[in-house]
């Protein structure tokens, strides 16, 4: 059911665009780059969340419809979608754990080496992670700030 998958992505884009877009505008108007970055990250994260939810919903729908119509191909397609959605969901959790642990490591190294810049950088990014994660039910995709290394997905 590609329609259900697409609906999940569209719903994520609409909700993310509304919330994230509003935050981005506030960040631009107030000249606060961190608020703008959080807004853009919220948009990306909601789209990602929508794709996961759409894949899981599509899989569940295909399994139910396939069983009702006794169409094993549809059931198999649904199981594949559920498997792929589950992989994305688990991959997202692993990504989030690595993201938080990595920034915790940056803060700990900063404390150990008495480097206030590292501490500030790590805490700032952890704050962004917490803000985006709280708004997007844990589907975290951060927009890069200038000077930041690219994160792995």
Buried (B, 14 or more C-beta within 10 A) or exposed (E): BEEBBBBBBEBBBEBBBEBBBEBBEBBEEEEEEBBBBBBBBBBBBBBBBBBBBBBBBBBBBBBEBBEEEEEEEBBEBBBEBBEBBBEBBEEBEEBBEEBBEBBEEBBEEBEEEEBEEBBEBBBEBBEBBEBBBEBBEBBBBBBEEEEEEEBEE
